[in-house]
Amino acid sequence: MVANAELRPIHSPYGHCAGGPGRFPREMQQVSAAVEELLAGRRDPGPACEAPACGINR
């Protein structure tokens, strides 16, 4: 395990394809926000998933 690591699933009905650059704008917003937070040193996981397909409520 990596110290202070965290898992941030991409909430999407598109499976592993969701992380493909430029494919799905909503999913790319999730990736971009996570990268921006990482580079800025923030640890806020952001808003809860609004997509009914994600099945995760924070």
PLY file of the C-alpha trace (Angstrom):
ply
format ascii 1.0
element vertex 58
property float x
property float y
property float z
element edge 57
property int vertex1
property int vertex2
end_header
0.00 0.00 0.00
1.05 3.58 -0.61
0.90 5.93 2.38
-1.87 8.54 2.08
-3.14 6.97 -1.15
-6.82 7.14 -1.99
-9.09 5.49 -4.51
-11.35 7.76 -6.57
-13.56 5.67 -8.82
-14.83 7.31 -11.98
-18.61 7.18 -11.60
-19.81 6.18 -15.03
-21.90 3.58 -16.84
-19.08 3.26 -19.42
-16.80 1.00 -17.37
-13.06 1.09 -18.04
-13.61 3.25 -21.16
-14.70 6.20 -18.97
-11.10 7.24 -18.34
-10.26 7.54 -22.03
-9.18 11.14 -22.70
-11.75 13.16 -24.62
-14.38 10.41 -24.82
-16.92 11.39 -22.17
-17.01 15.01 -20.91
-18.70 14.29 -17.56
-16.19 11.59 -16.68
-13.26 13.73 -17.81
-14.47 16.45 -15.42
-14.08 13.93 -12.58
-10.56 13.05 -13.69
-9.55 16.69 -14.21
-10.91 17.73 -10.80
-8.97 14.93 -9.08
-5.73 15.86 -10.87
-6.18 19.55 -10.05
-6.74 18.70 -6.36
-3.67 16.48 -6.35
-1.50 19.18 -7.87
-2.91 21.83 -5.52
-2.39 19.62 -2.46
-6.10 19.50 -1.56
-7.70 16.36 -0.10
-11.42 17.14 -0.65
-13.15 14.26 -2.51
-15.69 16.66 -4.03
-19.45 16.34 -4.34
-21.28 13.03 -4.14
-22.04 11.18 -7.33
-25.31 12.30 -8.91
-25.45 9.59 -11.56
-27.89 6.81 -10.63
-25.65 4.27 -12.36
-22.74 4.76 -9.96
-24.49 3.14 -7.00
-22.32 4.98 -4.48
-23.66 7.57 -2.06
-21.23 9.51 0.10
0 1
1 2
2 3
3 4
4 5
5 6
6 7
7 8
8 9
9 10
10 11
11 12
12 13
13 14
14 15
15 16
16 17
17 18
18 19
19 20
20 21
21 22
22 23
23 24
24 25
25 26
26 27
27 28
28 29
29 30
30 31
31 32
32 33
33 34
34 35
35 36
36 37
37 38
38 39
39 40
40 41
41 42
42 43
43 44
44 45
45 46
46 47
47 48
48 49
49 50
50 51
51 52
52 53
53 54
54 55
55 56
56 57
